[in-house]
Amino acid sequence: MNVLGRAQPVYKEFEGWDKTAGVRRYKDLPASAKDYVRALEDMLGVEIAIVSTGPAEEDTIIRSKLALD
């Protein structure tokens, strides 16, 4: 609780993007969506291995072999 009590929120705004449902390759994502994924990776210090782009099971981008292990 002591650590959480000292935490300060960081708000960052990002460009939006249109629908991505059906996109199954990372290179086909809108540039602003890729910018968002990269920003999350930088903030979290980890590689994002799976990106879901819509409600269907097939609307999934596997970016890393780590996701398959």
PQR file with spaces between the fields and no chain letter, atoms N, CA, C, O and H, PARSE charges and radii, in Angstrom:
ATOM       1  N    MET     1       0.826   -1.194    0.000 -0.4000 1.5000
ATOM       2  CA   MET     1       0.000    0.000    0.000 -0.0000 2.0000
ATOM       3  C    MET     1       0.873    1.262    0.000  0.5500 1.7000
ATOM       4  O    MET     1       0.500    2.266   -0.608 -0.5500 1.4000
ATOM       5  N    ASN     2       2.024    1.222    0.672 -0.4000 1.5000
ATOM       6  CA   ASN     2       2.887    2.399    0.690 -0.0000 2.0000
ATOM       7  C    ASN     2       3.333    2.782   -0.711  0.5500 1.7000
ATOM       8  O    ASN     2       3.366    3.963   -1.056 -0.5500 1.4000
ATOM       9  H    ASN     2       2.327    0.407    1.165  0.4000 1.0000
ATOM      10  N    VAL     3       3.676    1.788   -1.515 -0.4000 1.5000
ATOM      11  CA   VAL     3       4.130    2.062   -2.879 -0.0000 2.0000
ATOM      12  C    VAL     3       2.971    2.604   -3.703  0.5500 1.7000
ATOM      13  O    VAL     3       3.131    3.597   -4.412 -0.5500 1.4000
ATOM      14  H    VAL     3       3.650    0.829   -1.235  0.4000 1.0000
ATOM      15  N    LEU     4       1.821    1.975   -3.621 -0.4000 1.5000
ATOM      16  CA   LEU     4       0.668    2.434   -4.405 -0.0000 2.0000
ATOM      17  C    LEU     4       0.215    3.830   -3.992  0.5500 1.7000
ATOM      18  O    LEU     4      -0.280    4.596   -4.818 -0.5500 1.4000
ATOM      19  H    LEU     4       1.691    1.169   -3.045  0.4000 1.0000
ATOM      20  N    GLY     5       0.382    4.155   -2.732 -0.4000 1.5000
ATOM      21  CA   GLY     5       0.008    5.477   -2.252 -0.0000 2.0000
ATOM      22  C    GLY     5       0.848    6.591   -2.855  0.5500 1.7000
ATOM      23  O    GLY     5       0.403    7.736   -2.936 -0.5500 1.4000
ATOM      24  H    GLY     5       0.785    3.533   -2.060  0.4000 1.0000
ATOM      25  N    ARG     6       2.052    6.261   -3.275 -0.4000 1.5000
ATOM      26  CA   ARG     6       2.946    7.255   -3.882 -0.0000 2.0000
ATOM      27  C    ARG     6       2.873    7.249   -5.410  0.5500 1.7000
ATOM      28  O    ARG     6       3.499    8.083   -6.065 -0.5500 1.4000
ATOM      29  H    ARG     6       2.414    5.331   -3.210  0.4000 1.0000
ATOM      30  N    ALA     7       2.125    6.328   -5.967 -0.4000 1.5000
ATOM      31  CA   ALA     7       2.047    6.220   -7.430 -0.0000 2.0000
ATOM      32  C    ALA     7       1.374    7.449   -8.032  0.5500 1.7000
ATOM      33  O    ALA     7       0.426    8.001   -7.474 -0.5500 1.4000
ATOM      34  H    ALA     7       1.617    5.651   -5.436  0.4000 1.0000
ATOM      35  N    GLN     8       1.886    7.852   -9.173 -0.4000 1.5000
ATOM      36  CA   GLN     8       1.306    8.981   -9.898 -0.0000 2.0000
ATOM      37  C    GLN     8       0.855    8.494  -11.273  0.5500 1.7000
ATOM      38  O    GLN     8       1.648    7.899  -12.003 -0.5500 1.4000
ATOM      39  H    GLN     8       2.656    7.403   -9.626  0.4000 1.0000
ATOM      40  N    PRO     9      -0.395    8.733  -11.638 -0.5600 1.5000
ATOM      41  CA   PRO     9      -0.855    8.296  -12.956  0.2800 2.0000
ATOM      42  C    PRO     9      -0.171    9.082  -14.068  0.5500 1.7000
ATOM      43  O    PRO     9       0.149   10.260  -13.909 -0.5500 1.4000
ATOM      44  N    VAL    10       0.043    8.421  -15.180 -0.4000 1.5000
ATOM      45  CA   VAL    10       0.616    9.055  -16.360 -0.0000 2.0000
ATOM      46  C    VAL    10      -0.409    8.916  -17.474  0.5500 1.7000
ATOM      47  O    VAL    10      -0.765    7.805  -17.866 -0.5500 1.4000
ATOM      48  H    VAL    10      -0.217    7.464  -15.310  0.4000 1.0000
ATOM      49  N    TYR    11      -0.876   10.033  -17.975 -0.4000 1.5000
ATOM      50  CA   TYR    11      -1.852   10.021  -19.051 -0.0000 2.0000
ATOM      51  C    TYR    11      -1.168   10.390  -20.353  0.5500 1.7000
ATOM      52  O    TYR    11      -0.454   11.389  -20.438 -0.5500 1.4000
ATOM      53  H    TYR    11      -0.587   10.936  -17.656  0.4000 1.0000
ATOM      54  N    LYS    12      -1.393    9.579  -21.350 -0.4000 1.5000
ATOM      55  CA   LYS    12      -0.807    9.832  -22.646 -0.0000 2.0000
ATOM      56  C    LYS    12      -1.903    9.648  -23.685  0.5500 1.7000
ATOM      57  O    LYS    12      -2.655    8.674  -23.643 -0.5500 1.4000
ATOM      58  H    LYS    12      -1.973    8.767  -21.281  0.4000 1.0000
ATOM      59  N    GLU    13      -1.987   10.581  -24.607 -0.4000 1.5000
ATOM      60  CA   GLU    13      -2.995   10.492  -25.655 -0.0000 2.0000
ATOM      61  C    GLU    13      -2.386    9.913  -26.920  0.5500 1.7000
ATOM      62  O    GLU    13      -1.218   10.148  -27.231 -0.5500 1.4000
ATOM      63  H    GLU    13      -1.376   11.372  -24.641  0.4000 1.0000
ATOM      64  N    PHE    14      -3.200    9.150  -27.645 -0.4000 1.5000
ATOM      65  CA   PHE    14      -2.773    8.522  -28.893 -0.0000 2.0000
ATOM      66  C    PHE    14      -3.784    8.831  -29.981  0.5500 1.7000
ATOM      67  O    PHE    14      -4.963    9.062  -29.714 -0.5500 1.4000
ATOM      68  H    PHE    14      -4.148    8.960  -27.393  0.4000 1.0000
ATOM      69  N    GLU    15      -3.296    8.829  -31.212 -0.4000 1.5000
ATOM      70  CA   GLU    15      -4.188    8.946  -32.357 -0.0000 2.0000
ATOM      71  C    GLU    15      -5.095    7.723  -32.379  0.5500 1.7000
ATOM      72  O    GLU    15      -4.678    6.626  -32.008 -0.5500 1.4000
ATOM      73  H    GLU    15      -2.338    8.641  -31.429  0.4000 1.0000
ATOM      74  N    GLY    16      -6.312    7.912  -32.807 -0.4000 1.5000
ATOM      75  CA   GLY    16      -7.227    6.788  -32.949 -0.0000 2.0000
ATOM      76  C    GLY    16      -7.049    6.118  -34.301  0.5500 1.7000
ATOM      77  O    GLY    16      -6.248    6.565  -35.122 -0.5500 1.4000
ATOM      78  H    GLY    16      -6.651    8.803  -33.108  0.4000 1.0000
ATOM      79  N    TRP    17      -7.792    5.050  -34.532 -0.4000 1.5000
ATOM      80  CA   TRP    17      -7.758    4.360  -35.817 -0.0000 2.0000
ATOM      81  C    TRP    17      -9.116    3.743  -36.072  0.5500 1.7000
ATOM      82  O    TRP    17      -9.924    3.564  -35.160 -0.5500 1.4000
ATOM      83  H    TRP    17      -8.443    4.686  -33.865  0.4000 1.0000
ATOM      84  N    ASP    18      -9.348    3.424  -37.329 -0.4000 1.5000
ATOM      85  CA   ASP    18     -10.612    2.800  -37.715 -0.0000 2.0000
ATOM      86  C    ASP    18     -10.608    1.329  -37.315  0.5500 1.7000
ATOM      87  O    ASP    18      -9.648    0.838  -36.720 -0.5500 1.4000
ATOM      88  H    ASP    18      -8.692    3.569  -38.070  0.4000 1.0000
ATOM      89  N    LYS    19     -11.672    0.645  -37.641 -0.4000 1.5000
ATOM      90  CA   LYS    19     -11.820   -0.757  -37.276 -0.0000 2.0000
ATOM      91  C    LYS    19     -10.644   -1.601  -37.767  0.5500 1.7000
ATOM      92  O    LYS    19     -10.098   -1.371  -38.846 -0.5500 1.4000
ATOM      93  H    LYS    19     -12.452    1.044  -38.123  0.4000 1.0000
ATOM      94  N    THR    20     -10.277   -2.566  -36.961 -0.4000 1.5000
ATOM      95  CA   THR    20      -9.185   -3.465  -37.329 -0.0000 2.0000
ATOM      96  C    THR    20      -9.655   -4.911  -37.443  0.5500 1.7000
ATOM      97  O    THR    20      -8.853   -5.795  -37.744 -0.5500 1.4000
ATOM      98  H    THR    20     -10.720   -2.753  -36.084  0.4000 1.0000
ATOM      99  N    ALA    21     -10.942   -5.168  -37.208 -0.4000 1.5000
ATOM     100  CA   ALA    21     -11.452   -6.537  -37.296 -0.0000 2.0000
ATOM     101  C    ALA    21     -11.112   -7.115  -38.663  0.5500 1.7000
ATOM     102  O    ALA    21     -11.345   -6.489  -39.697 -0.5500 1.4000
ATOM     103  H    ALA    21     -11.594   -4.450  -36.963  0.4000 1.0000
ATOM     104  N    GLY    22     -10.566   -8.302  -38.648 -0.4000 1.5000
ATOM     105  CA   GLY    22     -10.187   -8.957  -39.886 -0.0000 2.0000
ATOM     106  C    GLY    22      -8.722   -8.772  -40.248  0.5500 1.7000
ATOM     107  O    GLY    22      -8.208   -9.488  -41.108 -0.5500 1.4000
ATOM     108  H    GLY    22     -10.376   -8.811  -37.808  0.4000 1.0000
ATOM     109  N    VAL    23      -8.034   -7.818  -39.606 -0.4000 1.5000
ATOM     110  CA   VAL    23      -6.604   -7.623  -39.877 -0.0000 2.0000
ATOM     111  C    VAL    23      -5.854   -8.762  -39.196  0.5500 1.7000
ATOM     112  O    VAL    23      -6.016   -9.000  -37.999 -0.5500 1.4000
ATOM     113  H    VAL    23      -8.452   -7.237  -38.908  0.4000 1.0000
ATOM     114  N    ARG    24      -5.033   -9.458  -39.971 -0.4000 1.5000
ATOM     115  CA   ARG    24      -4.343  -10.632  -39.427 -0.0000 2.0000
ATOM     116  C    ARG    24      -2.828  -10.574  -39.600  0.5500 1.7000
ATOM     117  O    ARG    24      -2.117  -11.523  -39.270 -0.5500 1.4000
ATOM     118  H    ARG    24      -4.901   -9.264  -40.943  0.4000 1.0000
ATOM     119  N    ARG    25      -2.344   -9.442  -40.122 -0.4000 1.5000
ATOM     120  CA   ARG    25      -0.890   -9.253  -40.249 -0.0000 2.0000
ATOM     121  C    ARG    25      -0.552   -7.902  -39.624  0.5500 1.7000
ATOM     122  O    ARG    25      -1.218   -6.898  -39.877 -0.5500 1.4000
ATOM     123  H    ARG    25      -2.921   -8.671  -40.390  0.4000 1.0000
ATOM     124  N    TYR    26       0.490   -7.900  -38.808 -0.4000 1.5000
ATOM     125  CA   TYR    26       0.882   -6.684  -38.102 -0.0000 2.0000
ATOM     126  C    TYR    26       1.150   -5.543  -39.075  0.5500 1.7000
ATOM     127  O    TYR    26       0.780   -4.399  -38.813 -0.5500 1.4000
ATOM     128  H    TYR    26       1.031   -8.716  -38.602  0.4000 1.0000
ATOM     129  N    LYS    27       1.787   -5.850  -40.186 -0.4000 1.5000
ATOM     130  CA   LYS    27       2.128   -4.801  -41.153 -0.0000 2.0000
ATOM     131  C    LYS    27       0.883   -4.161  -41.764  0.5500 1.7000
ATOM     132  O    LYS    27       0.973   -3.068  -42.325 -0.5500 1.4000
ATOM     133  H    LYS    27       2.088   -6.780  -40.399  0.4000 1.0000
ATOM     134  N    ASP    28      -0.270   -4.810  -41.671 -0.4000 1.5000
ATOM     135  CA   ASP    28      -1.504   -4.259  -42.222 -0.0000 2.0000
ATOM     136  C    ASP    28      -2.290   -3.404  -41.230  0.5500 1.7000
ATOM     137  O    ASP    28      -3.302   -2.805  -41.593 -0.5500 1.4000
ATOM     138  H    ASP    28      -0.343   -5.698  -41.216  0.4000 1.0000
ATOM     139  N    LEU    29      -1.829   -3.345  -39.982 -0.4000 1.5000
ATOM     140  CA   LEU    29      -2.491   -2.481  -39.000 -0.0000 2.0000
ATOM     141  C    LEU    29      -2.267   -1.016  -39.370  0.5500 1.7000
ATOM     142  O    LEU    29      -1.244   -0.681  -39.967 -0.5500 1.4000
ATOM     143  H    LEU    29      -1.007   -3.832  -39.687  0.4000 1.0000
ATOM     144  N    PRO    30      -3.210   -0.142  -39.025 -0.5600 1.5000
ATOM     145  CA   PRO    30      -2.980    1.290  -39.230  0.2800 2.0000
ATOM     146  C    PRO    30      -1.743    1.744  -38.447  0.5500 1.7000
ATOM     147  O    PRO    30      -1.430    1.193  -37.392 -0.5500 1.4000
ATOM     148  N    ALA    31      -1.060    2.737  -38.965 -0.4000 1.5000
ATOM     149  CA   ALA    31       0.169    3.232  -38.323 -0.0000 2.0000
ATOM     150  C    ALA    31      -0.086    3.641  -36.874  0.5500 1.7000
ATOM     151  O    ALA    31       0.756    3.392  -36.012 -0.5500 1.4000
ATOM     152  H    ALA    31      -1.315    3.185  -39.822  0.4000 1.0000
ATOM     153  N    SER    32      -1.221    4.256  -36.594 -0.4000 1.5000
ATOM     154  CA   SER    32      -1.494    4.702  -35.226 -0.0000 2.0000
ATOM     155  C    SER    32      -1.699    3.518  -34.284  0.5500 1.7000
ATOM     156  O    SER    32      -1.372    3.614  -33.102 -0.5500 1.4000
ATOM     157  H    SER    32      -1.905    4.457  -37.294  0.4000 1.0000
ATOM     158  N    ALA    33      -2.228    2.416  -34.778 -0.4000 1.5000
ATOM     159  CA   ALA    33      -2.376    1.213  -33.946 -0.0000 2.0000
ATOM     160  C    ALA    33      -1.006    0.620  -33.638  0.5500 1.7000
ATOM     161  O    ALA    33      -0.756    0.192  -32.511 -0.5500 1.4000
ATOM     162  H    ALA    33      -2.495    2.337  -35.738  0.4000 1.0000
ATOM     163  N    LYS    34      -0.120    0.591  -34.625 -0.4000 1.5000
ATOM     164  CA   LYS    34       1.236    0.092  -34.395 -0.0000 2.0000
ATOM     165  C    LYS    34       1.989    1.008  -33.433  0.5500 1.7000
ATOM     166  O    LYS    34       2.759    0.531  -32.600 -0.5500 1.4000
ATOM     167  H    LYS    34      -0.322    0.938  -35.540  0.4000 1.0000
ATOM     168  N    ASP    35       1.772    2.323  -33.539 -0.4000 1.5000
ATOM     169  CA   ASP    35       2.393    3.265  -32.595 -0.0000 2.0000
ATOM     170  C    ASP    35       1.940    2.969  -31.167  0.5500 1.7000
ATOM     171  O    ASP    35       2.738    3.037  -30.232 -0.5500 1.4000
ATOM     172  H    ASP    35       1.146    2.712  -34.216  0.4000 1.0000
ATOM     173  N    TYR    36       0.659    2.642  -31.000 -0.4000 1.5000
ATOM     174  CA   TYR    36       0.105    2.329  -29.689 -0.0000 2.0000
ATOM     175  C    TYR    36       0.747    1.060  -29.118  0.5500 1.7000
ATOM     176  O    TYR    36       1.121    1.028  -27.945 -0.5500 1.4000
ATOM     177  H    TYR    36       0.010    2.587  -31.759  0.4000 1.0000
ATOM     178  N    VAL    37       0.873    0.025  -29.938 -0.4000 1.5000
ATOM     179  CA   VAL    37       1.501   -1.223  -29.487 -0.0000 2.0000
ATOM     180  C    VAL    37       2.946   -0.956  -29.076  0.5500 1.7000
ATOM     181  O    VAL    37       3.391   -1.438  -28.034 -0.5500 1.4000
ATOM     182  H    VAL    37       0.569    0.051  -30.890  0.4000 1.0000
ATOM     183  N    ARG    38       3.685   -0.189  -29.887 -0.4000 1.5000
ATOM     184  CA   ARG    38       5.084    0.125  -29.549 -0.0000 2.0000
ATOM     185  C    ARG    38       5.170    0.922  -28.249  0.5500 1.7000
ATOM     186  O    ARG    38       6.062    0.681  -27.435 -0.5500 1.4000
ATOM     187  H    ARG    38       3.323    0.202  -30.733  0.4000 1.0000
ATOM     188  N    ALA    39       4.256    1.862  -28.048 -0.4000 1.5000
ATOM     189  CA   ALA    39       4.267    2.659  -26.815 -0.0000 2.0000
ATOM     190  C    ALA    39       4.004    1.771  -25.604  0.5500 1.7000
ATOM     191  O    ALA    39       4.650    1.935  -24.569 -0.5500 1.4000
ATOM     192  H    ALA    39       3.532    2.057  -28.710  0.4000 1.0000
ATOM     193  N    LEU    40       3.068    0.835  -25.717 -0.4000 1.5000
ATOM     194  CA   LEU    40       2.810   -0.098  -24.614 -0.0000 2.0000
ATOM     195  C    LEU    40       4.042   -0.940  -24.315  0.5500 1.7000
ATOM     196  O    LEU    40       4.382   -1.162  -23.153 -0.5500 1.4000
ATOM     197  H    LEU    40       2.543    0.702  -26.558  0.4000 1.0000
ATOM     198  N    GLU    41       4.711   -1.409  -25.367 -0.4000 1.5000
ATOM     199  CA   GLU    41       5.933   -2.191  -25.173 -0.0000 2.0000
ATOM     200  C    GLU    41       6.988   -1.374  -24.437  0.5500 1.7000
ATOM     201  O    GLU    41       7.647   -1.876  -23.526 -0.5500 1.4000
ATOM     202  H    GLU    41       4.435   -1.229  -26.311  0.4000 1.0000
ATOM     203  N    ASP    42       7.145   -0.123  -24.831 -0.4000 1.5000
ATOM     204  CA   ASP    42       8.124    0.749  -24.169 -0.0000 2.0000
ATOM     205  C    ASP    42       7.774    0.977  -22.708  0.5500 1.7000
ATOM     206  O    ASP    42       8.648    0.916  -21.843 -0.5500 1.4000
ATOM     207  H    ASP    42       6.610    0.285  -25.571  0.4000 1.0000
ATOM     208  N    MET    43       6.499    1.241  -22.423 -0.4000 1.5000
ATOM     209  CA   MET    43       6.071    1.505  -21.052 -0.0000 2.0000
ATOM     210  C    MET    43       6.203    0.277  -20.166  0.5500 1.7000
ATOM     211  O    MET    43       6.590    0.381  -19.002 -0.5500 1.4000
ATOM     212  H    MET    43       5.789    1.291  -23.126  0.4000 1.0000
ATOM     213  N    LEU    44       5.877   -0.897  -20.725 -0.4000 1.5000
ATOM     214  CA   LEU    44       5.878   -2.132  -19.939 -0.0000 2.0000
ATOM     215  C    LEU    44       7.226   -2.833  -19.923  0.5500 1.7000
ATOM     216  O    LEU    44       7.498   -3.648  -19.042 -0.5500 1.4000
ATOM     217  H    LEU    44       5.563   -0.982  -21.671  0.4000 1.0000
ATOM     218  N    GLY    45       8.068   -2.517  -20.898 -0.4000 1.5000
ATOM     219  CA   GLY    45       9.370   -3.144  -20.977 -0.0000 2.0000
ATOM     220  C    GLY    45       9.328   -4.596  -21.431  0.5500 1.7000
ATOM     221  O    GLY    45      10.225   -5.379  -21.118 -0.5500 1.4000
ATOM     222  H    GLY    45       7.847   -1.855  -21.614  0.4000 1.0000
ATOM     223  N    VAL    46       8.289   -4.946  -22.165 -0.4000 1.5000
ATOM     224  CA   VAL    46       8.151   -6.306  -22.689 -0.0000 2.0000
ATOM     225  C    VAL    46       7.675   -6.247  -24.137  0.5500 1.7000
ATOM     226  O    VAL    46       7.124   -5.242  -24.587 -0.5500 1.4000
ATOM     227  H    VAL    46       7.561   -4.310  -22.419  0.4000 1.0000
ATOM     228  N    GLU    47       7.899   -7.342  -24.852 -0.4000 1.5000
ATOM     229  CA   GLU    47       7.392   -7.457  -26.214 -0.0000 2.0000
ATOM     230  C    GLU    47       5.947   -7.941  -26.163  0.5500 1.7000
ATOM     231  O    GLU    47       5.631   -8.897  -25.455 -0.5500 1.4000
ATOM     232  H    GLU    47       8.347   -8.158  -24.486  0.4000 1.0000
ATOM     233  N    ILE    48       5.084   -7.285  -26.905 -0.4000 1.5000
ATOM     234  CA   ILE    48       3.700   -7.744  -27.020 -0.0000 2.0000
ATOM     235  C    ILE    48       3.673   -8.774  -28.133  0.5500 1.7000
ATOM     236  O    ILE    48       3.915   -8.455  -29.298 -0.5500 1.4000
ATOM     237  H    ILE    48       5.341   -6.508  -27.480  0.4000 1.0000
ATOM     238  N    ALA    49       3.376  -10.018  -27.762 -0.4000 1.5000
ATOM     239  CA   ALA    49       3.486  -11.136  -28.687 -0.0000 2.0000
ATOM     240  C    ALA    49       2.192  -11.413  -29.443  0.5500 1.7000
ATOM     241  O    ALA    49       2.229  -11.949  -30.551 -0.5500 1.4000
ATOM     242  H    ALA    49       3.180  -10.277  -26.816  0.4000 1.0000
ATOM     243  N    ILE    50       1.052  -11.058  -28.863 -0.4000 1.5000
ATOM     244  CA   ILE    50      -0.241  -11.335  -29.486 -0.0000 2.0000
ATOM     245  C    ILE    50      -1.067  -10.057  -29.495  0.5500 1.7000
ATOM     246  O    ILE    50      -1.172   -9.368  -28.480 -0.5500 1.4000
ATOM     247  H    ILE    50       1.021  -10.622  -27.963  0.4000 1.0000
ATOM     248  N    VAL    51      -1.653   -9.743  -30.652 -0.4000 1.5000
ATOM     249  CA   VAL    51      -2.527   -8.585  -30.783 -0.0000 2.0000
ATOM     250  C    VAL    51      -3.867   -9.082  -31.311  0.5500 1.7000
ATOM     251  O    VAL    51      -3.934   -9.685  -32.383 -0.5500 1.4000
ATOM     252  H    VAL    51      -1.568  -10.302  -31.477  0.4000 1.0000
ATOM     253  N    SER    52      -4.916   -8.830  -30.570 -0.4000 1.5000
ATOM     254  CA   SER    52      -6.259   -9.184  -31.011 -0.0000 2.0000
ATOM     255  C    SER    52      -6.843   -7.989  -31.754  0.5500 1.7000
ATOM     256  O    SER    52      -6.791   -6.862  -31.263 -0.5500 1.4000
ATOM     257  H    SER    52      -4.862   -8.340  -29.700  0.4000 1.0000
ATOM     258  N    THR    53      -7.396   -8.235  -32.932 -0.4000 1.5000
ATOM     259  CA   THR    53      -7.901   -7.136  -33.752 -0.0000 2.0000
ATOM     260  C    THR    53      -9.414   -7.143  -33.907  0.5500 1.7000
ATOM     261  O    THR    53      -9.973   -6.262  -34.560 -0.5500 1.4000
ATOM     262  H    THR    53      -7.438   -9.152  -33.330  0.4000 1.0000
ATOM     263  N    GLY    54     -10.073   -8.113  -33.324 -0.4000 1.5000
ATOM     264  CA   GLY    54     -11.524   -8.184  -33.442 -0.0000 2.0000
ATOM     265  C    GLY    54     -12.075   -9.335  -32.628  0.5500 1.7000
ATOM     266  O    GLY    54     -11.327  -10.028  -31.938 -0.5500 1.4000
ATOM     267  H    GLY    54      -9.620   -8.829  -32.793  0.4000 1.0000
ATOM     268  N    PRO    55     -13.383   -9.543  -32.704 -0.5600 1.5000
ATOM     269  CA   PRO    55     -14.033  -10.553  -31.865  0.2800 2.0000
ATOM     270  C    PRO    55     -13.836  -11.997  -32.332  0.5500 1.7000
ATOM     271  O    PRO    55     -13.972  -12.921  -31.530 -0.5500 1.4000
ATOM     272  N    ALA    56     -13.525  -12.204  -33.589 -0.4000 1.5000
ATOM     273  CA   ALA    56     -13.373  -13.564  -34.097 -0.0000 2.0000
ATOM     274  C    ALA    56     -12.040  -14.157  -33.669  0.5500 1.7000
ATOM     275  O    ALA    56     -11.051  -13.438  -33.524 -0.5500 1.4000
ATOM     276  H    ALA    56     -13.415  -11.453  -34.240  0.4000 1.0000
ATOM     277  N    GLU    57     -12.017  -15.458  -33.468 -0.4000 1.5000
ATOM     278  CA   GLU    57     -10.786  -16.148  -33.079 -0.0000 2.0000
ATOM     279  C    GLU    57      -9.670  -15.895  -34.098  0.5500 1.7000
ATOM     280  O    GLU    57      -8.498  -15.799  -33.736 -0.5500 1.4000
ATOM     281  H    GLU    57     -12.820  -16.042  -33.586  0.4000 1.0000
ATOM     282  N    GLU    58     -10.044  -15.791  -35.354 -0.4000 1.5000
ATOM     283  CA   GLU    58      -9.068  -15.578  -36.417 -0.0000 2.0000
ATOM     284  C    GLU    58      -8.506  -14.160  -36.439  0.5500 1.7000
ATOM     285  O    GLU    58      -7.500  -13.903  -37.101 -0.5500 1.4000
ATOM     286  H    GLU    58     -10.996  -15.869  -35.648  0.4000 1.0000
ATOM     287  N    ASP    59      -9.142  -13.247  -35.728 -0.4000 1.5000
ATOM     288  CA   ASP    59      -8.694  -11.851  -35.689 -0.0000 2.0000
ATOM     289  C    ASP    59      -7.578  -11.694  -34.661  0.5500 1.7000
ATOM     290  O    ASP    59      -7.680  -10.902  -33.724 -0.5500 1.4000
ATOM     291  H    ASP    59      -9.959  -13.456  -35.191  0.4000 1.0000
ATOM     292  N    THR    60      -6.525  -12.458  -34.854 -0.4000 1.5000
ATOM     293  CA   THR    60      -5.412  -12.490  -33.921 -0.0000 2.0000
ATOM     294  C    THR    60      -4.105  -12.444  -34.695  0.5500 1.7000
ATOM     295  O    THR    60      -3.899  -13.202  -35.643 -0.5500 1.4000
ATOM     296  H    THR    60      -6.443  -13.102  -35.615  0.4000 1.0000
ATOM     297  N    ILE    61      -3.236  -11.551  -34.278 -0.4000 1.5000
ATOM     298  CA   ILE    61      -1.909  -11.445  -34.882 -0.0000 2.0000
ATOM     299  C    ILE    61      -0.902  -12.019  -33.898  0.5500 1.7000
ATOM     300  O    ILE    61      -0.792  -11.553  -32.764 -0.5500 1.4000
ATOM     301  H    ILE    61      -3.404  -10.936  -33.507  0.4000 1.0000
ATOM     302  N    ILE    62      -0.168  -13.031  -34.341 -0.4000 1.5000
ATOM     303  CA   ILE    62       0.907  -13.598  -33.537 -0.0000 2.0000
ATOM     304  C    ILE    62       2.191  -12.923  -33.997  0.5500 1.7000
ATOM     305  O    ILE    62       2.630  -13.114  -35.131 -0.5500 1.4000
ATOM     306  H    ILE    62      -0.257  -13.409  -35.263  0.4000 1.0000
ATOM     307  N    ARG    63       2.790  -12.131  -33.111 -0.4000 1.5000
ATOM     308  CA   ARG    63       3.985  -11.356  -33.474 -0.0000 2.0000
ATOM     309  C    ARG    63       5.276  -12.036  -33.073  0.5500 1.7000
ATOM     310  O    ARG    63       6.349  -11.612  -33.503 -0.5500 1.4000
ATOM     311  H    ARG    63       2.433  -11.976  -32.190  0.4000 1.0000
ATOM     312  N    SER    64       5.207  -13.073  -32.267 -0.4000 1.5000
ATOM     313  CA   SER    64       6.422  -13.656  -31.727 -0.0000 2.0000
ATOM     314  C    SER    64       6.252  -15.151  -31.532  0.5500 1.7000
ATOM     315  O    SER    64       5.161  -15.632  -31.227 -0.5500 1.4000
ATOM     316  H    SER    64       4.336  -13.417  -31.917  0.4000 1.0000
ATOM     317  N    LYS    65       7.333  -15.872  -31.710 -0.4000 1.5000
ATOM     318  CA   LYS    65       7.312  -17.299  -31.418 -0.0000 2.0000
ATOM     319  C    LYS    65       7.110  -17.531  -29.929  0.5500 1.7000
ATOM     320  O    LYS    65       6.675  -18.611  -29.529 -0.5500 1.4000
ATOM     321  H    LYS    65       8.219  -15.481  -31.958  0.4000 1.0000
ATOM     322  N    LEU    66       7.417  -16.534  -29.099 -0.4000 1.5000
ATOM     323  CA   LEU    66       7.208  -16.662  -27.662 -0.0000 2.0000
ATOM     324  C    LEU    66       5.746  -16.954  -27.340  0.5500 1.7000
ATOM     325  O    LEU    66       5.445  -17.648  -26.370 -0.5500 1.4000
ATOM     326  H    LEU    66       7.770  -15.656  -29.424  0.4000 1.0000
ATOM     327  N    ALA    67       4.835  -16.417  -28.165 -0.4000 1.5000
ATOM     328  CA   ALA    67       3.409  -16.603  -27.919 -0.0000 2.0000
ATOM     329  C    ALA    67       2.984  -18.044  -28.144  0.5500 1.7000
ATOM     330  O    ALA    67       1.952  -18.473  -27.628 -0.5500 1.4000
ATOM     331  H    ALA    67       5.081  -15.853  -28.954  0.4000 1.0000
ATOM     332  N    LEU    68       3.750  -18.782  -28.892 -0.4000 1.5000
ATOM     333  CA   LEU    68       3.388  -20.157  -29.210 -0.0000 2.0000
ATOM     334  C    LEU    68       3.972  -21.165  -28.229  0.5500 1.7000
ATOM     335  O    LEU    68       3.588  -22.335  -28.239 -0.5500 1.4000
ATOM     336  H    LEU    68       4.589  -18.434  -29.311  0.4000 1.0000
ATOM     337  N    ASP    69       4.896  -20.723  -27.384 -0.4000 1.5000
ATOM     338  CA   ASP    69       5.523  -21.631  -26.420 -0.0000 2.0000
ATOM     339  C    ASP    69       4.635  -21.892  -25.218  0.5500 1.7000
ATOM     340  O    ASP    69       5.020  -22.636  -24.316 -0.5500 1.4000
ATOM     341  H    ASP    69       5.209  -19.773  -27.375  0.4000 1.0000
